[in-house]
Amino acid sequence: MIVFSRDEYKQFQMERELGGDPRVRFFLGDVRDRERLYRAFESVDVVVHAAALKQIPAAEYNPFEFVKTNIIGAQNVIDAAIDRRVQRVVALSTDKASSPINLYGATKLVSDKLFVSGNAYAGDRDTRFSVVRYGNVVGSRGSVVDRLRALGPGESFPITDPRMTRFWITAENAVRFVLSALARMKGGEIFVPKLPSMRLVDLVAALAPDSPLRTVGVRPGEKLHEEMVSLDEARRTRDCGDHYVISPEIAWAGRGAPSGTPVPEGFRYASDRNDEWLDRGSLAALLDA
């Protein structure tokens, strides 16, 4: 296995946690560096592409940097995977790529379309590309959960709007879903897990019940509710039990449609229109999972 990233300290930490396992190799590099990717992908069968810049305010202030990593970097991964004859590539996406209103979401939408179209770009080679799109990862670096846990007694917490809702997934469940997508993919699909929603005010009440709320207004580029399947994408979406699959607009010969049932007319999978919601008890179980 190869870990490819530009953060030498995190690689050092991971190598130490793994006890110097000789089966894991660490490559310093950046997806912006096409030649380095060609070296890293030599004799590799499967790639999980998780590299991205993702902070929304930083994207609005540094748009060219986000384009270089999230879009040009995606193209570099596609080129290297095809030319090095990688068998399967799964790119990680975000709910913000569905009907995007900020630059980060727009770059991830472009990235999604590049990976889906990479199947046509590969021609007669065996390389296949698919995308996994999910919501906020509980406890990820810089997440609201970490910020809430760091609050002092009685310290107020800023919220943008009391109506705001979000999808939530644990890191472990995200990894499991990516692995399942790798096993099922035929090429060109966008896999979307069914996730619980929660209002931000309920999250604060559960994790910091003694902290007063301070409404500051919706930030530029921020949605009240996130979306993972848009109305337009619903025409190509099938319900597969615990997840949805969005088929590519262009059907490649011999791939076939995914199993499952077409979603109903007017379907839209958004965090405020969800069938599953987290309360304090279910949130605690999710955090302990």
VEXVO-275507 format. One record per residue (C-alpha): residue number from 1; residue in three letters; x, y, z. Coordinates in steps of 0.05 Angstrom, whole numbers. Layout:
<recs>
{rec NUM, ALA, {X, Y, Z}} ...
</recs>
This chain:
<recs>
{rec 1, MET, {0, 0, 0}} {rec 2, ILE, {23, 71, -16}} {rec 3, VAL, {5, 133, 24}} {rec 4, PHE, {14, 194, -21}} {rec 5, SER, {9, 263, 11}} {rec 6, ARG, {47, 328, 20}} {rec 7, ASP, {45, 328, 97}} {rec 8, GLU, {109, 296, 122}} {rec 9, TYR, {90, 301, 195}} {rec 10, LYS, {24, 263, 186}} {rec 11, GLN, {62, 210, 147}} {rec 12, PHE, {112, 205, 205}} {rec 13, GLN, {55, 198, 254}} {rec 14, MET, {20, 144, 212}} {rec 15, GLU, {85, 105, 202}} {rec 16, ARG, {97, 106, 277}} {rec 17, GLU, {25, 83, 292}} {rec 18, LEU, {33, 26, 242}} {rec 19, GLY, {98, 5, 275}} {rec 20, GLY, {139, 13, 212}} {rec 21, ASP, {98, -39, 173}} {rec 22, PRO, {141, -55, 111}} {rec 23, ARG, {77, -66, 69}} {rec 24, VAL, {62, 9, 73}} {rec 25, ARG, {104, 58, 32}} {rec 26, PHE, {101, 133, 42}} {rec 27, PHE, {109, 181, -17}} {rec 28, LEU, {115, 255, -6}} {rec 29, GLY, {82, 292, -63}} {rec 30, ASP, {24, 336, -86}} {rec 31, VAL, {-32, 321, -136}} {rec 32, ARG, {-10, 385, -171}} {rec 33, ASP, {55, 349, -189}} {rec 34, ARG, {37, 305, -249}} {rec 35, GLU, {105, 272, -255}} {rec 36, ARG, {106, 252, -181}} {rec 37, LEU, {38, 219, -189}} {rec 38, TYR, {64, 178, -248}} {rec 39, ARG, {120, 152, -203}} {rec 40, ALA, {73, 138, -145}} {rec 41, PHE, {22, 100, -189}} {rec 42, GLU, {72, 52, -218}} {rec 43, SER, {46, -20, -208}} {rec 44, VAL, {-15, 5, -168}} {rec 45, ASP, {-82, -29, -178}} {rec 46, VAL, {-130, 15, -136}} {rec 47, VAL, {-129, 89, -120}} {rec 48, VAL, {-172, 126, -70}} {rec 49, HIS, {-167, 201, -86}} {rec 50, ALA, {-180, 242, -23}} {rec 51, ALA, {-135, 302, -35}} {rec 52, ALA, {-171, 369, -34}} {rec 53, LEU, {-171, 439, -6}} {rec 54, LYS, {-239, 447, 29}} {rec 55, GLN, {-246, 509, 73}} {rec 56, ILE, {-301, 551, 43}} {rec 57, PRO, {-277, 621, 65}} {rec 58, ALA, {-206, 604, 43}} {rec 59, ALA, {-233, 583, -25}} {rec 60, GLU, {-268, 650, -35}} {rec 61, TYR, {-203, 687, -19}} {rec 62, ASN, {-155, 639, -56}} {rec 63, PRO, {-196, 613, -115}} {rec 64, PHE, {-136, 597, -161}} {rec 65, GLU, {-105, 553, -108}} {rec 66, PHE, {-169, 512, -101}} {rec 67, VAL, {-173, 505, -176}} {rec 68, LYS, {-101, 480, -179}} {rec 69, THR, {-112, 426, -126}} {rec 70, ASN, {-185, 406, -134}} {rec 71, ILE, {-191, 410, -210}} {rec 72, ILE, {-121, 407, -242}} {rec 73, GLY, {-101, 357, -188}} {rec 74, ALA, {-161, 313, -207}} {rec 75, GLN, {-140, 316, -280}} {rec 76, ASN, {-69, 295, -261}} {rec 77, VAL, {-95, 236, -221}} {rec 78, ILE, {-138, 214, -281}} {rec 79, ASP, {-81, 219, -330}} {rec 80, ALA, {-32, 182, -285}} {rec 81, ALA, {-83, 127, -269}} {rec 82, ILE, {-98, 114, -343}} {rec 83, ASP, {-25, 116, -366}} {rec 84, ARG, {-2, 72, -308}} {rec 85, ARG, {-60, 24, -321}} {rec 86, VAL, {-91, 30, -252}} {rec 87, GLN, {-153, -15, -249}} {rec 88, ARG, {-200, 24, -204}} {rec 89, VAL, {-203, 96, -179}} {rec 90, VAL, {-253, 123, -128}} {rec 91, ALA, {-253, 198, -118}} {rec 92, LEU, {-282, 226, -53}} {rec 93, SER, {-332, 282, -62}} {rec 94, THR, {-377, 324, -17}} {rec 95, ASP, {-450, 344, -9}} {rec 96, LYS, {-427, 415, -28}} {rec 97, ALA, {-415, 390, -99}} {rec 98, SER, {-490, 382, -109}} {rec 99, SER, {-521, 448, -134}} {rec 100, PRO, {-459, 487, -110}} {rec 101, ILE, {-463, 559, -87}} {rec 102, ASN, {-390, 568, -66}} {rec 103, LEU, {-324, 560, -101}} {rec 104, TYR, {-304, 499, -61}} {rec 105, GLY, {-368, 463, -81}} {rec 106, ALA, {-360, 486, -154}} {rec 107, THR, {-289, 457, -157}} {rec 108, LYS, {-313, 391, -129}} {rec 109, LEU, {-370, 389, -179}} {rec 110, VAL, {-319, 398, -235}} {rec 111, SER, {-276, 344, -203}} {rec 112, ASP, {-335, 296, -200}} {rec 113, LYS, {-350, 307, -274}} {rec 114, LEU, {-277, 297, -292}} {rec 115, PHE, {-275, 230, -257}} {rec 116, VAL, {-341, 207, -287}} {rec 117, SER, {-317, 227, -357}} {rec 118, GLY, {-250, 194, -344}} {rec 119, ASN, {-283, 128, -363}} {rec 120, ALA, {-292, 153, -434}} {rec 121, TYR, {-224, 186, -434}} {rec 122, ALA, {-192, 118, -416}} {rec 123, GLY, {-215, 90, -484}} {rec 124, ASP, {-201, 16, -490}} {rec 125, ARG, {-159, 13, -427}} {rec 126, ASP, {-185, -22, -365}} {rec 127, THR, {-182, 37, -317}} {rec 128, ARG, {-249, 53, -285}} {rec 129, PHE, {-269, 115, -245}} {rec 130, SER, {-326, 127, -196}} {rec 131, VAL, {-343, 178, -143}} {rec 132, VAL, {-366, 173, -71}} {rec 133, ARG, {-405, 233, -45}} {rec 134, TYR, {-421, 241, 29}} {rec 135, GLY, {-434, 293, 84}} {rec 136, ASN, {-397, 320, 144}} {rec 137, VAL, {-349, 271, 178}} {rec 138, VAL, {-359, 271, 253}} {rec 139, GLY, {-295, 290, 290}} {rec 140, SER, {-255, 305, 227}} {rec 141, ARG, {-200, 358, 232}} {rec 142, GLY, {-230, 426, 244}} {rec 143, SER, {-301, 399, 251}} {rec 144, VAL, {-355, 433, 292}} {rec 145, VAL, {-354, 374, 341}} {rec 146, ASP, {-282, 389, 360}} {rec 147, ARG, {-299, 463, 368}} {rec 148, LEU, {-358, 447, 413}} {rec 149, ARG, {-317, 401, 457}} {rec 150, ALA, {-264, 455, 465}} {rec 151, LEU, {-313, 507, 493}} {rec 152, GLY, {-301, 533, 563}} {rec 153, PRO, {-357, 535, 616}} {rec 154, GLY, {-410, 584, 595}} {rec 155, GLU, {-374, 604, 532}} {rec 156, SER, {-421, 623, 476}} {rec 157, PHE, {-421, 588, 409}} {rec 158, PRO, {-434, 624, 343}} {rec 159, ILE, {-486, 594, 297}} {rec 160, THR, {-504, 622, 229}} {rec 161, ASP, {-578, 605, 229}} {rec 162, PRO, {-620, 563, 278}} {rec 163, ARG, {-654, 527, 219}} {rec 164, MET, {-589, 500, 191}} {rec 165, THR, {-584, 424, 181}} {rec 166, ARG, {-527, 378, 159}} {rec 167, PHE, {-515, 305, 141}} {rec 168, TRP, {-468, 266, 187}} {rec 169, ILE, {-424, 205, 179}} {rec 170, THR, {-368, 175, 221}} {rec 171, ALA, {-298, 166, 192}} {rec 172, GLU, {-304, 91, 200}} {rec 173, ASN, {-370, 87, 163}} {rec 174, ALA, {-342, 132, 108}} {rec 175, VAL, {-283, 84, 98}} {rec 176, ARG, {-330, 24, 96}} {rec 177, PHE, {-373, 58, 44}} {rec 178, VAL, {-313, 74, 0}} {rec 179, LEU, {-290, 2, 3}} {rec 180, SER, {-360, -23, -15}} {rec 181, ALA, {-362, 25, -74}} {rec 182, LEU, {-295, -1, -98}} {rec 183, ALA, {-324, -72, -97}} {rec 184, ARG, {-389, -53, -134}} {rec 185, MET, {-366, 0, -184}} {rec 186, LYS, {-372, -10, -258}} {rec 187, GLY, {-347, 59, -276}} {rec 188, GLY, {-380, 128, -278}} {rec 189, GLU, {-426, 121, -218}} {rec 190, ILE, {-433, 170, -161}} {rec 191, PHE, {-447, 131, -97}} {rec 192, VAL, {-486, 167, -42}} {rec 193, PRO, {-497, 135, 27}} {rec 194, LYS, {-562, 146, 65}} {rec 195, LEU, {-542, 188, 125}} {rec 196, PRO, {-578, 218, 185}} {rec 197, SER, {-589, 293, 190}} {rec 198, MET, {-585, 338, 250}} {rec 199, ARG, {-601, 411, 264}} {rec 200, LEU, {-539, 450, 285}} {rec 201, VAL, {-576, 478, 346}} {rec 202, ASP, {-591, 406, 369}} {rec 203, LEU, {-518, 388, 360}} {rec 204, VAL, {-497, 446, 404}} {rec 205, ALA, {-550, 428, 456}} {rec 206, ALA, {-524, 356, 458}} {rec 207, LEU, {-450, 371, 463}} {rec 208, ALA, {-448, 438, 498}} {rec 209, PRO, {-514, 445, 535}} {rec 210, ASP, {-489, 502, 580}} {rec 211, SER, {-464, 544, 522}} {rec 212, PRO, {-510, 600, 499}} {rec 213, LEU, {-521, 608, 424}} {rec 214, ARG, {-501, 670, 387}} {rec 215, THR, {-532, 679, 318}} {rec 216, VAL, {-484, 712, 270}} {rec 217, GLY, {-518, 702, 203}} {rec 218, VAL, {-504, 657, 143}} {rec 219, ARG, {-433, 664, 118}} {rec 220, PRO, {-417, 677, 45}} {rec 221, GLY, {-422, 613, 5}} {rec 222, GLU, {-459, 575, 60}} {rec 223, LYS, {-524, 536, 52}} {rec 224, LEU, {-579, 528, 103}} {rec 225, HIS, {-587, 456, 83}} {rec 226, GLU, {-539, 410, 45}} {rec 227, GLU, {-558, 366, -14}} {rec 228, MET, {-529, 301, -40}} {rec 229, VAL, {-576, 286, -98}} {rec 230, SER, {-606, 344, -137}} {rec 231, LEU, {-672, 345, -174}} {rec 232, ASP, {-637, 340, -240}} {rec 233, GLU, {-592, 282, -217}} {rec 234, ALA, {-653, 245, -191}} {rec 235, ARG, {-672, 226, -262}} {rec 236, ARG, {-610, 182, -263}} {rec 237, THR, {-613, 159, -190}} {rec 238, ARG, {-632, 91, -163}} {rec 239, ASP, {-648, 71, -92}} {rec 240, CYS, {-603, 12, -72}} {rec 241, GLY, {-625, 1, -1}} {rec 242, ASP, {-574, 35, 44}} {rec 243, HIS, {-548, 81, -11}} {rec 244, TYR, {-565, 115, -76}} {rec 245, VAL, {-528, 109, -142}} {rec 246, ILE, {-527, 166, -193}} {rec 247, SER, {-513, 137, -262}} {rec 248, PRO, {-471, 176, -312}} {rec 249, GLU, {-508, 217, -365}} {rec 250, ILE, {-470, 179, -419}} {rec 251, ALA, {-480, 104, -415}} {rec 252, TRP, {-417, 67, -434}} {rec 253, ALA, {-425, 2, -473}} {rec 254, GLY, {-426, -61, -433}} {rec 255, ARG, {-428, -29, -364}} {rec 256, GLY, {-503, -37, -351}} {rec 257, ALA, {-546, 1, -302}} {rec 258, PRO, {-538, -8, -226}} {rec 259, SER, {-588, -51, -189}} {rec 260, GLY, {-641, -18, -146}} {rec 261, THR, {-705, 21, -158}} {rec 262, PRO, {-711, 88, -194}} {rec 263, VAL, {-727, 144, -144}} {rec 264, PRO, {-795, 177, -150}} {rec 265, GLU, {-810, 239, -192}} {rec 266, GLY, {-790, 303, -156}} {rec 267, PHE, {-740, 267, -111}} {rec 268, ARG, {-685, 308, -79}} {rec 269, TYR, {-640, 283, -24}} {rec 270, ALA, {-627, 342, 23}} {rec 271, SER, {-612, 347, 97}} {rec 272, ASP, {-677, 382, 113}} {rec 273, ARG, {-720, 330, 75}} {rec 274, ASN, {-690, 269, 107}} {rec 275, ASP, {-726, 209, 137}} {rec 276, GLU, {-672, 197, 190}} {rec 277, TRP, {-654, 247, 244}} {rec 278, LEU, {-604, 246, 301}} {rec 279, ASP, {-625, 262, 372}} {rec 280, ARG, {-580, 265, 433}} {rec 281, GLY, {-579, 190, 444}} {rec 282, SER, {-566, 172, 372}} {rec 283, LEU, {-513, 226, 367}} {rec 284, ALA, {-477, 196, 427}} {rec 285, ALA, {-480, 127, 395}} {rec 286, LEU, {-452, 156, 330}} {rec 287, LEU, {-395, 191, 366}} {rec 288, ASP, {-378, 127, 404}} {rec 289, ALA, {-380, 84, 342}} 
</recs>
